Structure formats: C-alpha cells, structure tokens
Amino acid sequence: MRIRQLLLVASLGVTASAASAVTIDWVSGGGAGNAADDTGFGAVAYTYKISKYEVTNAQYAEFLNAKVAADPLGLYNTSMGSGLGGITRSGSSGSYTYSVIVGREDLPVTYVSFYDSLRFANWLHNGQGAGDTEAGAYTLLGGTAIPSNGLTVTRNAGATIFLTSEDEWYKAAYYNAPSASYFDYPAGSDTQTTCTVPGATANTANCNSVFGDLTDVGSYTGSASPNGTFDQAGNAWEWNEAVVSGSFRGRRGGSFILDPSSFAASTRDYTDPSFELGRVGFRVASVPEPGTGLLVMAGLLGLAGWRRRSLRR
C-alpha cells in the first residue's frame, strides 16, 4: 500500500515520501502512440512523464546524504567538489556527509556515470530515504561501481521511475503533438538554436562557451520544448538507456562548450557508460504504477536519427 500511495503522489507530479526531500517537476511526454520521426526515433506507445529539468546538484546531494555514508559504489566523484561540479564531501568512509556549493545548487549534476544515473533512478523508484539502489527499475549485479551486468542491464518490467529511454528523451525534446510532427531543434523550432547568456529569448541555449560554465536548469525561460522541458539543448549532455555499438550508452542534447549543430534531432551521440565527465548529466521519466488509474482519479477528486559517432568529452 505504501508503494501505491507514493506512486499516486508521483503520478500527480511530485516524487516524495515522508522520509525524503527530493521533488521532481514532471511534465507530460505527450500522448501515447505517436509515430517515429524520419530519423527512426521518438515513437512511444504509452503515456509517460519526464522531468522538466535535468537532475540538479541539490537533488543528487540529497541522494548522497541518504545512501552514501560510505561509497563502495563510487556514487561520488571528487571532481564534483571543484570546477564544473557543485557538491563537496566531508568526513570519513562510513560517516561521509555531502554539501552543495553555494550558488551551484540548481546546476545540473555532472561527473556522474550511466550507472550512477540508474542508481539514482532506482532510489526514486523505491521511495527515496533508505530505498535500494541496486534493484527496482534496474537490477544491478556485483555490488561494484561498474555492475557485472553493466553491458546488458535494461529497464525492468513494472518500473515506474527510470532514466529516460532514447525515444522518451527524443519525443519530449522534438515532438509537437498538435501537428503530430517533429521540430529540428528542442525549443520548438526548425531554425538552429542561438548560443547566448540565460534569458527569455526564444530558441536560445547555453552553448559555444558563451557563458563559460553550466547554468541553472531552466535559465533559458523562453526556450522550453513543445512538451515543456528545458535544457534539452546545451548545458549538459544527458545519458539515456540506448545501447550502442555493443557496450556504449546513449547521450543526447550537447553541452555548453559545443556548437548548436549538436542539438539537432538528427545528431546522435554515445560514450563509455563508466565515464564520469564534467559535461554529462541526466534526467528521469516516469509512468503510473499499473492499475493505479482509479487511485489517481480519487486523489484528484480529493484535492478538488544517426548523424555521427562521437566520443567528445
């Protein structure tokens, strides 16, 4: 019953429990059953939600403080404490504590591997707090930073909160439901994104090192995708579930140092899932728990394409 209650809250747009502090802002990924783009991506047969923003340093620090008093799984990278990072660690193994660097709370968390992102998703799926990181949306074996099944791990049936698939990410970024068509760039435009400092100008993003650093998520207030997400162009690359070239995992969206051609729908990218790079983060997605439709209604009433292979870092 507790899981059902938690997922009712999640389906209404909040991921939280009495013992947790992380809230996810969800937006709709669009209606179910759309066709793929001419790149072959974007088809999603079910209704889902996707996080409006990239996972932030503040959210990831809550995860670390809940689960990483010791760190046998390598969920903290010491580079997070400087440079493009935003989280410091103090204490010793068994009693580590984590703090967000002032002014960097709302930047996307980076220096996270693909496996770190799966473990964060498992934690959300399992109710936060003391929730398990090794089972839930994904089953990770071996008890090591790189799971023994890391090359083959996939989303489990019944997962309710998870890392985005490539199609889920792509649809949220480019799909325009009213016209049942896809834009070429993530801010609802077929014109290449412009690189500039944060603001309300449409079709702009953090790219080409114009700002010189990561920016707070959602800072480009006039550049939401057709589905209401932000920063799917620039800022930080984002991991997705795609398995590419046998062992690499997908990432999309480009980063703040890259030319905006990297944001085009036709551009696909991937890299080693164990890499923890200062320009790669992630966002999560969710679906309702099977059979919770009536619970959701009750709650509401109570409330009243390929372009190139790249290993750019």
N, C-alpha and C positions, 0 to 999 in steps of 0.2 A: 504493500500500500504506500509506503514512504516513497518508493521509486515512482509510482504513478503520480503521487502528489507533486513531486519535484518536476516531472516531465510536463504536468499540466502547467506549472509556472513557466517552464521553458517554452512551451508552445504559445504562451501569451506574450513572449518577448523578453523574458528575464531568465537568466540562468543563475540561480542562487538557492541556498538552503540556509537553515538557521545557523549552521556552523561554518559558513563560508562568506567570502567577501567579494568574489568576482561576479560582476554583472556583464552580460553580453548584450549589446544592442543588435537585435535581429531585424532584418528586412526580408521581404519576400523575394525568393529567387524567380518568381514568375509562375504562371500556371503550368500544369503538367502537360506533357505530350507534344512539345514543340519539336519540329524537325531540326536536324543539324544544319549548320552553316555550310557554305561550299568548301570550307576547309576540312570538313568532316567532324567538327566539334560543336558542342552546345546542346545536343539533344538530351533532354532529361524527362523521363517518363512519369515522374512523381512530383508532388508538391514539396518544396523544401524552403527553409530559411537559411540565410547566410549572414555572417557578422558584417555589420555596416562598416566596421573599421578593422584594420589589422590588429592583432593582439598586441597590447602595449607592454612597456616595461613594468608599469604598475600592476597589471594583471598577472604577468609572469612572476613578479616578485611575491605576490600572494601565494601562488603555486609553490614557489621555492620554500617559503616560510612554513607552508602546510606540510610539505613532503620531504624536504631535503636538509634535515638536521645533519645527516651525513650524506655523502654524494657518491655512492658506488656506481650510479648510472651516468655520471658526468652531465647532469642537467644544468650545471652552472659552468660557464666558460669564463676564465679570469679576465678575458678581454672585455667582458661586459662592464668591468669597472672603470674603463677609460675609453678614450677615442670615441667610436660610434656607439659604445654601449651606454647603459643607463642604470646598472644595478651593481652595488658593491656587496661584498661578503665579509663578515667578521666572525670571530670565534674560531673554534677548532672542530674537527670532524666529530659528529655526534651532538654538537651544540651550535652548529652554524646558524647565523641569522643573516637576513638579506634586507638591504635598504635601497630605495630608489634614489638616484642622484637628483637633487633639486633642479627643477627646470626640464628634466628629461622623462618625467612620469608618463606623458602621453605620446612619446615617440614609439614607433613600432619596435618591439623587442627583436634584436638580431643576435648573431653568434649562436643561433640555435640550429641543430641538425634536423633532418627529416624525422629522426626517431624521437627527438625532444618534442617536436610538434605532435606526434602521435601520443606521447605520454601525457602531454597537457590535455589533449582531447579525451583520452581515457579518464583522466581525473575529473573533467567536467561531466562526462557521461556517467560516472559513478557517484556524482553528488558532491564533488569537491571535498573539503575537510580532509579526512583520512582516506578518501577514495583511492582505489588501486590505480597504479599507473601501467601495470603490465597486462591487464585484461580489461575487457569491456568492449569498446568499439573496435579494438585491435587486440590480438593475442601476441605478445612479445615474449620470446623464449630466451632462456640462458642467463638472465639476471645480469647482463653486461650492457655497457653503453651502446654497443652495436649488437642487436639481438642475433641469436644464432639463426633465426629465420628471417633476418632483415631483408634479404633479397627477394623474398616471396610473400612477406606479410601483406595481407589485404584486409579490407573492412569486413567485420563480422556481420552476419545477418542479424537484424534487430538493433543495430547501432542507432542511437538517437542523436548523439553529438559527436562530430568527427572532423578531421581535416577535409577540406574540400576535394572532391574529385576534379579532374581537369574540366570535365563537361559542366559541372556545377559552377566552377570558377568562371568559365568562359561565358556561360549563359548570363550570369549576373553582370558581367562586365559589358557585354556587347548586345544582348538580345533586347529588342524593342517589341513588347507584346502587342501594342495596338496595331502595328503594321505586320506582325509576325515575320520580322526581318532582323538582320544584324547590322549594327554600325561597324565601321572600320576601326574606331578608337573608343576607349572605355568611357568617355564623358558624353556619350550620345551624339557623336559627330563622325562624319566621314572625312573630315579635314584633320591633318596631323596635329597632335597636341602641341601647344606652345609651352616652352620652359620659362618659368618666371618665379618670383617670390610668392608666398602664400597670399591669397586674397579671394575676392568674389568673382573675378573674371572667368567666364565660361571657357571650357576646354583648355585648362592650364594644369600644370603639374610640376612637381619637384624633380627636375632632370637637368642634364648637361652641366651639373655642378653650379647652377646659378645661385643656389642658396648656400652650398658648400657643406651641407650636413643633412641628416634626416630632419624631417619636420613633424610636428604634432599631427596625429591622424586627424583627418577631416579639415585640415587647414585651408584647403582649396575649396571653399564653400560653394562656389558656382560651378563645380565640376563633378557633380555626382553622376554615376552611371544611370542608365534608364531605369534601373531597379533600385536606386537609392544607396548604392555602396560608394565609398570614397577610396581614393588612392590605389585603384587597380591599374593606374598608370603612374609609374615612377615611385619615389620614396624608397621602398624596399621590394626586392623580388619576393615572391610568395611561393612556398612549397605547395605542391598538390600531389595527389596519390598516384599519378601516372607512372607506370614502369616503362622505361625507355631504354633501348639498346641493351637489354638484358639485366642491367643492375642499377642504372641511374634512375633518379626520380625527377619528376617534372617540376618546373617552376615557371611562373609567368609574371608579367607586369613590369619588368625592367626595374631599374634602380635610379637613385638620384644622380649618379655620375654618367648615365647613358643618354645617347641621342634618342629622341622620341620615336624614331622608327621602331625601337624595341617594343613599343606599346601596341603596335598594330595587331589586329586579330590574326593575321597570317604568320606572326612570329611565335615560334615555339622554342622553349629552352629547357635544358635539363643538366643535372650535375650529380656528383657523388653524394649519396644520402648521408654520409658521415661528416661532410664538410660543415663547419660552423663559421660562417662568413659574416662580416660586419654589414653587409648589404642584403641579407636574406632573412625574411621573417615568414609569417603565415597568418591565415585567418581560418575560422572554423565555420561549419554549417550544421544544420540540424533537420530532423524530420520528427513528427509526433510519434510517440510510442504507439505501436499497433493497437487498435481498439480503444484509443482514448478520445475519440471524437465526441462522445457524449459527455465525458468529463470536461473537455474544453468548453462545450456549449454551456454546461452547468456553471462553470467558472465565470464565463462571460455574463450569464444572467445574474449570477450573484454579485458581480461587480457593477452591473447595470451597463588548325592547319600548319603544316610544316613551312618554314622558310629557310632555317639554317640550324645546324648543330653548333652549339656554343658552350664553352666552359668558362665564360668570362667571370671574373671574380670582382 
